[in-house]
């Protein structure tokens, strides 16, 4: 990969998102766009025994259609933090690496983070640290208009769109999943699925998930 990639912020983003972070020479995370509901910005998908399980963050009702993403504030309505923690434990509590990583991740959810962008980025930085790589990430200071040498995935990397359309070089590398006891392999789940199931080998899966001239 030689391009700079434009990404939206994302909550516990899918494997493809982290594969881009691993391979791209530089990523710009958009902080000036308007909030887009029903996207990876506030939701993720766990690999459960019943199939993909969606978790969605509650945001304040004032999050109007044209509200900038950087202003979207978290809501405590519905105790979503507790519900997500329970769902993650129920889904991954028996995986080989849940106990190894959860104590590092849990405090990030528990911090007094006020904005969706702040929470997403705190989790992304911690997950990259746990997997063992540090991507070259910048944050936009104004809305980024794609230029030559940029690839814009802000809207195309979306749960309702096939990953092959947004990122044709992405390969769904099958790895061991605890839900595989009852389910076929579930591709492109949240990065938590890869991390808790594979631990340190997550880095190898990300390495091989993008087809380049070098692999």
Secondary structure by P-SEA (a helix, b strand, c coil): ccbbbbbcccccccaaaaaaaacccbbbbbcccccccccccccccccccccbbbbbbbccccccccccccccccccccaaaaaaaaaaaaaccccccccccccccccccccccccaaaaaaaaaaaaaaaaccccbbbbbccccccccccccccccccccccccccccccccccccccccccccccccccaaaaaaacccaaaaaaaaccccccc
